Structure formats: C-alpha cells, structure tokens
Amino acid sequence: MRETKGLGELGRNDPCWCGSGLKYKKCHMAGDSRTPAPEKTRWIPQRSSGQRAPSTLIKTDAQIEGIRKACRLTRELLDMLEERVAAGISTDEINGWVHEMTFSRGAKSAPLNYKGFPKSVCTSVNGEVCHAIPGERVLVSGDIVNVDVSPILGGFYGDASRMFLIGEVSESARRLVQVTRECLEIGIAQVRPGGFVGDIGQAIQTHAEKHGFSVVRDFVGHGVGVRFHEEPQIPHFGRKGHGPPLLPGMIFTIEPMINAGDWRIKILPDGWTAVTVDGSLSAQWEHTLLVTTEGVEVLTA
C-alpha cells in the first residue's frame, strides 16, 4: 500500500510536482487543469540532490533484523497464494487466506483499519491501479490481479506485491506484466551507496516508455519498516542524480505501477480504489529492500 502527499494549489512558477525541474506552467499545469479533482493528489519532491537524508532513515542492526523477519513473512504470504489464486475465486477469499495466515503467525495486517481501509490486503484487477478493496468480485480467465500484502511482525513492517495471471491471458496483458516486473528489477539494480533516488525513477521510466507504456505518477514507493510509511519517497520516474542520496541502512519499497495507456488515474467513490482514466490495464510489482555497504539486499525476495 502506498502513500501520497497532497498537491494543494501549485503556483504557475513553482517547481512542477513531477520532479522534472521545470516550472509548473511549463510542464503539467495544462494537463492537470483538465484532470478531475480526485486525481490532483500528487507526489511532491521533498529534497533536491546534494542534501543529505536525515539520520533517522538509517535503521539499526536490531531494526534491520526485525524488518527482515517481517519481510520473510511477507514473501511466504505471497508464496501461499501462488497455488490458490485462480479463476472462480473471489478477491475476498484472497483477503481471508492472507488474514488467517498472518494472524496464525502472530502478526497483524497493516492495511486493516489503516485510515479506514476495511480489509487486510489490496486486490487490484485489470484496470485497477492500486488500493482496490477485496469483495465479491470473482476472478475469471484473462484477468490480471495484483495482491499487495503488508504484515506487522514484532512491531516491524514488511511490504510487497505480486501479479497473478488468471487462466488464458492475452499476449498484450502478459507483456505488460512482464515489462512491469522488469521495471522493478531495473529499479532495484540502481540501488547502491552513493546513488540517488532519481536514478531509480529514471531507469524505470525509461524502460516502461521504451515499451510504449506509461508510469503512474500519483503513487510512489516509500520508506518502511518501523512504520508503514516513512521517508524517503521513491517515485518511479525522475532524473538521474536527483533526489535524496542512497545510504547504507535505508529500507524502502520500489513498486512501479505501469499502465498500458494513459498514466493518469482516478479514485472511485469508495475513496480507495485507483483506476486508469482510460480503462487500460495496469500492473505492479513490489519489493522491500535494504541499502547495504556493497549494494542492495531484497528483503522480500
């Protein structure tokens, strides 16, 4: 599950919310003026390159070990679903399986009752980008579904999501899911001490757009571990060498949401479910990872 920060009313000459470095009037202002109000919840750059991240972002050895255990459970929850998610089951059944296994391990589900979210997982199908609430919807052959799980174990958080292809999936849907997974892997490959958050975003954006897809701007990866959502924010678009520096001991998610069509989204009346504005398919993969002194450790792999 992701967190966004409100755009508010940007001035014409303010830096654009997308991190391009251009003024708002020269970048996204015209498009945003045609966007319905619910879509105007955007990520806002928090720091420029050259500024050091607060020391509170660096996890202690004890915290890292606790987060590692929570991430291990996260992976096991998703592995459990591999043999169960299929045509004919409802998204609420997925929620029930995750909820039961989470509590059987002495853990809790972070999404449950988080700011009013009523379920233990998010199950986003086809054109649903993220935060879809499990319910009576029954999966059918041809669907693609993202399941996002976030357990709390011993006071520490894990967070990951995985795509599931249901039955006979179209080649175009399969290609979107594959390219999105490649985006995640390419983003992870940028993580090393001395790098910057913008390195991750640029690599993901370049790969997605090379294949004719678009990157969702409204939701970003985030620090995680001691709390559900922490700094730094990890946009899946951006400029190399920009943003907060990557330092050993940081733990955060990379979770690109890639659309087959327009990158823009809208929020449904339930207040949670984000869908593509044009009805196109959307896919997402997510891992929680640790910046090490040598490079990166994927904690939910």
Buried (B, 14 or more C-beta within 10 A) or exposed (E): BBBBBEBEEBEEEBBBBBBBBEBBBEBBBEEBEEBEEBBBBBBBBBBEBEEEBEEEBBBEEEBBEBBBBBBBBBBBBBEBBEEEBEEEBBBBBBBBBBBEBBEEEEBBBBBBEBEEBBBBBBBBBBBBBBBBBBBEBEBEEBBBBBBBBBBBBEEBBBBBBBBBBBEEBEEEBBBBBBBBBBBBBBBBEBBBBEBBBBBBBBBBBBBBBEBEBBBBBBBBBBBBBBEBBBBBBBBBBBBBEBBBBBBBBBBBBBBBBBBBBEBBBBBBEEEBBBBBBEEBBBBBBBBBBBBBEEBBBBBBE
